[in-house]
Amino acid sequence: MEYFNAVKINSFGTSEVLEQTTLKLNEPNSDEVIIKISHCGIAFLDILMRKGSYPNLPSLPFILGKDVVGHIHKVGKDVKDLKVGQRVLSHLNLGGYAQFAITDAKNIIKVSENLDANKLVALPLNYVTAYQLLHRIAKVKKGSTILVHGGAGGVGTALLELARLSDIKAYATVSSKEKIESVKKRGAIPINYKSTDFVSFLKEEAPKGIDAVFDPIAEEYWKKSSKVLKKGGILVAYGFSSLVSNDNVISPEELSNVIGKLVELEKSEIKPTWYSITKLKMEEPEIYFEDLLKVVKLFEEGIIDPEVDSIFSLKDVKKAHDLIEKGSVIGKVVLKI
């Protein structure tokens, strides 16, 4: 009988609800595999779940963590194309803050041993999200102009990097000198929203309007962003960081109501839309994995280079969550299991 270390939550709340625990490792079902996890990505999504603000959460207690790199530890009897010891990458439903996780064999792709695990864990969520926002949702073309709010975050840095690859001109809102440098490094034009009104700035810089805006912040920015879009431009909302910052807690029902307010912006002759990678992966898994393989290939070829902000051990997961909530992160925060 095997046991493993993990971090679970028994209740919703601050980072103090993250609890170290030891659990028994179950056997995989016939179509499942056990991954021995080496690294797990931490995202703002985890903060929402920890606070109970994310829809369709499982019953407590549960283990957070979705994006993992590791090796196959055990396979179910019907799994034919995966073998013990192979290195894999996965976007789990949950369970990544642990030494082991069980998942469907179809939820895994094999990856090379020579790829940096700290950067690999940025691909299943951050880079697939960015790729889909640009190319499947907004369908932004070469020569277009975009605005990325939160340009130094995990998805923001990925958006800017992928935009540059497609010859898309990008502006990005940020809040510090360090984040300004991060944005410049990716070929984008930074706007320090603490000292500059981005609407006034873009009215002068891009008087014909922006083709697409990508916003993880929520309602307070949506109306302002609509003012810089050209007629028929698209506003893609994919988060609500401003609603759950610091000690704020909002229910999933309240979040649904906020998302519903996007529709009101259609009156201003723009195309507002909501994006959820969780929903897309559930409804169209073949598209998700097609795009994951694309960004992994870009990483393998050295075309993209995910930025890693910091790396924490499993026992320091509370510090990792607190850092993300402070809003000072540039790129990805990683748990080294």
C-alpha positions in Angstrom: 0.0 0.0 0.0 1.4 3.4 -1.1 0.8 6.8 0.6 1.6 10.3 -0.8 1.8 13.9 0.3 -0.8 16.4 -0.9 -2.4 19.7 -0.1 -6.2 19.7 0.3 -8.8 22.2 1.3 -11.6 21.3 3.7 -13.3 24.7 3.5 -13.2 27.8 1.4 -11.3 30.9 2.4 -7.8 32.5 2.5 -4.5 30.6 1.9 -4.8 29.4 5.5 -7.3 26.7 4.3 -4.5 25.0 2.3 -3.7 22.0 4.5 -0.9 19.5 4.2 -2.0 15.9 4.3 -1.1 12.3 3.6 -3.4 10.1 1.6 -3.6 6.5 0.4 -2.8 6.0 -3.3 -5.7 4.2 -5.0 -5.4 1.9 -8.0 -6.3 3.3 -11.4 -9.4 2.2 -13.2 -8.9 0.2 -16.4 -8.7 3.4 -18.6 -6.7 5.5 -16.2 -3.1 6.2 -15.3 -1.3 7.4 -12.2 1.1 10.3 -12.7 4.0 10.8 -10.3 4.0 14.5 -10.4 7.3 16.5 -10.5 5.8 20.0 -11.1 2.4 21.7 -10.9 1.4 25.1 -12.2 -0.4 27.5 -10.0 -2.9 29.9 -11.6 -5.4 32.6 -10.5 -8.0 30.0 -11.3 -6.7 28.1 -8.1 -7.4 31.2 -6.0 -11.0 31.4 -7.3 -11.5 27.7 -6.4 -9.9 28.1 -3.0 -12.3 30.9 -2.2 -15.3 29.0 -3.5 -15.9 31.5 -6.3 -15.5 29.2 -9.2 -18.7 27.4 -10.6 -19.2 23.6 -10.5 -16.7 22.8 -7.8 -16.6 19.3 -6.4 -17.7 18.6 -2.8 -15.1 19.5 -0.1 -12.5 18.4 0.7 -10.5 18.4 -2.6 -7.0 19.0 -4.0 -6.3 22.0 -6.2 -4.0 22.0 -9.2 -4.6 21.4 -12.9 -1.4 21.6 -14.9 1.2 19.0 -14.1 4.4 17.4 -15.5 5.5 14.1 -14.3 6.1 10.4 -15.1 3.7 7.5 -15.5 3.7 5.5 -12.3 1.1 2.9 -13.1 -1.4 2.2 -15.9 -4.8 0.6 -16.0 -5.2 -2.7 -17.7 -6.8 -1.3 -20.9 -4.2 1.5 -21.4 -2.0 0.5 -24.4 -0.1 3.5 -25.6 1.4 4.7 -22.3 4.1 2.9 -20.3 5.5 3.2 -16.8 8.3 5.8 -16.7 7.2 7.9 -19.7 7.3 11.6 -19.1 3.9 13.3 -19.6 2.0 16.6 -19.4 -1.6 16.9 -18.4 -4.3 19.5 -17.7 -6.1 17.7 -14.8 -9.7 18.3 -13.6 -8.1 18.8 -10.2 -5.5 17.1 -8.0 -2.2 18.6 -9.0 -1.0 19.7 -5.5 0.2 16.2 -4.7 2.9 13.7 -5.3 0.5 11.5 -7.4 -2.6 12.0 -9.4 -5.0 9.7 -11.2 -6.4 10.7 -14.6 -8.0 9.3 -17.7 -5.3 8.2 -20.1 -6.8 10.4 -22.9 -6.0 13.4 -20.7 -2.3 13.0 -21.2 0.3 13.8 -23.8 3.9 12.5 -23.9 6.7 15.0 -23.7 10.5 14.9 -24.0 12.7 14.5 -21.0 14.9 17.5 -22.0 12.1 20.1 -21.8 12.2 22.4 -18.8 9.3 21.3 -16.5 9.0 24.7 -14.9 8.1 26.2 -18.3 6.2 23.1 -19.5 3.5 23.6 -16.9 2.7 27.0 -18.4 1.5 25.4 -21.6 -1.8 23.5 -20.8 -3.5 26.5 -19.2 -1.7 29.8 -20.0 -0.5 29.1 -23.5 -3.5 27.1 -24.8 -5.8 29.9 -23.4 -3.7 32.6 -25.2 -3.6 30.6 -28.4 -7.3 30.1 -28.4 -8.1 33.7 -27.4 -6.1 34.9 -30.4 -6.8 32.4 -33.1 -10.1 30.6 -32.2 -12.1 33.3 -30.4 -10.9 36.7 -31.7 -9.5 35.2 -34.9 -7.0 38.0 -35.1 -5.1 38.4 -38.3 -1.6 39.5 -39.2 -1.3 43.3 -39.0 -4.1 43.6 -36.5 -3.9 45.6 -33.3 -4.8 44.3 -29.9 -4.9 45.4 -26.2 -4.0 42.9 -23.5 -5.0 43.8 -19.9 -2.8 42.2 -17.3 0.0 42.0 -19.9 2.6 40.6 -17.4 0.4 37.7 -16.0 0.6 34.1 -17.0 -1.9 34.4 -19.9 -0.9 38.0 -20.6 2.8 37.1 -21.3 1.7 34.2 -23.5 -0.7 36.4 -25.4 2.0 38.9 -26.2 4.5 36.3 -27.2 2.0 34.5 -29.5 0.8 37.9 -30.9 4.4 38.8 -31.9 4.8 35.5 -33.7 1.7 36.4 -35.8 2.9 40.0 -36.6 0.1 41.4 -34.4 0.7 44.8 -32.9 0.0 44.6 -29.1 -0.5 47.1 -26.3 -0.6 45.9 -22.8 -1.7 47.5 -19.5 0.7 46.9 -16.5 1.4 48.4 -13.1 5.2 48.5 -12.4 8.6 49.1 -14.0 9.4 45.4 -13.9 6.2 44.6 -15.8 6.8 47.4 -18.3 10.2 45.7 -19.1 8.5 42.3 -19.4 6.0 43.7 -21.9 8.7 45.4 -23.9 10.7 42.2 -24.0 7.8 40.6 -25.9 7.6 43.3 -28.5 4.5 45.0 -27.1 3.8 48.6 -26.1 3.2 49.0 -22.3 0.7 51.3 -20.7 1.1 51.9 -17.0 -2.5 52.2 -15.9 -1.5 53.7 -12.6 -0.2 56.8 -14.3 -1.9 56.7 -17.7 -5.5 56.4 -18.8 -5.4 53.7 -21.4 -8.5 55.0 -23.2 -7.0 58.5 -23.8 -3.6 56.9 -24.7 -5.1 54.6 -27.3 -7.4 57.2 -28.7 -4.2 59.1 -29.7 -2.0 56.1 -30.5 -4.6 54.1 -32.4 -7.3 56.6 -33.5 -8.8 54.1 -36.0 -9.5 51.7 -33.1 -8.3 48.4 -31.8 -9.3 45.1 -33.4 -9.5 43.0 -30.1 -9.2 43.5 -26.4 -8.4 40.6 -24.0 -9.6 41.2 -20.4 -9.1 39.1 -17.3 -10.1 41.9 -14.9 -13.9 42.1 -15.3 -16.7 44.6 -15.4 -14.9 47.8 -14.4 -12.7 47.6 -17.6 -15.3 46.3 -20.0 -17.0 49.6 -20.8 -13.7 51.5 -20.9 -12.3 48.8 -23.3 -15.3 49.1 -25.6 -14.3 52.8 -26.2 -11.0 51.9 -27.8 -12.4 49.1 -30.1 -13.2 49.8 -33.7 -16.7 49.2 -34.9 -17.1 45.4 -35.0 -14.1 44.8 -32.8 -14.2 42.0 -30.3 -13.9 42.2 -26.5 -12.9 38.8 -25.0 -13.4 38.5 -21.3 -11.8 35.5 -19.7 -11.4 36.3 -16.0 -12.6 38.5 -13.1 -9.5 39.2 -11.0 -10.8 42.6 -9.7 -13.9 40.9 -8.1 -12.0 38.5 -5.9 -8.8 40.4 -5.1 -7.5 40.6 -1.6 -10.2 39.4 0.9 -13.1 39.8 -1.5 -15.3 36.7 -2.1 -18.0 36.4 -4.7 -20.4 33.5 -5.3 -20.5 31.6 -8.6 -24.0 32.8 -9.1 -22.9 36.4 -8.7 -20.1 35.8 -11.2 -22.6 34.4 -13.7 -24.6 37.6 -13.4 -21.5 39.7 -14.0 -20.7 37.7 -17.2 -24.3 38.3 -18.3 -23.6 42.0 -18.3 -21.3 41.5 -21.3 -24.3 41.3 -23.5 -25.2 44.9 -22.8 -22.0 46.0 -24.6 -23.4 44.8 -27.9 -25.3 48.1 -28.1 -22.0 49.9 -28.6 -21.4 48.0 -31.9 -18.7 45.7 -30.6 -18.6 41.9 -30.2 -18.4 41.0 -26.5 -17.7 37.4 -25.7 -16.9 35.2 -22.7 -14.1 32.5 -22.8 -13.6 29.6 -20.5 -10.9 27.0 -21.2 -12.6 24.6 -18.7 -15.9 24.8 -20.8 -14.1 24.5 -24.1 -12.0 21.5 -23.0 -15.1 19.8 -21.7 -17.2 20.4 -24.8 -14.5 20.1 -27.5 -11.5 18.1 -26.1 -10.2 17.3 -29.5 -9.7 21.0 -30.2 -8.1 21.6 -26.8 -5.5 18.8 -27.4 -4.9 20.0 -30.9 -4.0 23.4 -29.6 -1.9 22.0 -26.7 0.2 20.0 -29.2 0.7 23.1 -31.2 2.1 25.1 -28.3 4.2 22.2 -27.1 5.7 22.0 -30.6 6.5 25.8 -30.5 8.2 25.2 -27.1 10.1 22.2 -28.3 11.4 24.2 -31.3 12.5 27.1 -29.0 10.0 29.5 -30.7 8.2 30.3 -27.4 9.8 30.7 -24.0 7.4 30.9 -21.1 8.4 33.2 -18.2 8.6 31.6 -14.8 8.2 34.1 -11.9 8.9 31.8 -9.0 9.1 28.2 -7.8 7.8 26.9 -4.5 7.9 23.6 -2.7 4.6 21.8 -1.8 5.0 22.9 1.8 5.2 26.5 0.8 2.0 26.5 -1.3 0.4 29.2 1.0 3.2 31.6 0.1 2.7 30.9 -3.6 -1.0 31.7 -3.3 -0.3 34.9 -1.3 2.2 36.0 -3.9 -0.3 35.6 -6.8 -3.0 37.5 -4.8 -0.6 40.5 -4.3 -0.6 41.0 -8.1 3.1 41.3 -8.5 3.7 38.1 -10.5 5.3 38.2 -13.9 4.6 34.9 -15.8 4.1 31.5 -14.1 4.2 30.4 -10.5 5.2 26.8 -10.1 5.1 24.1 -7.4 8.0 21.7 -7.5 6.7 18.5 -5.9 
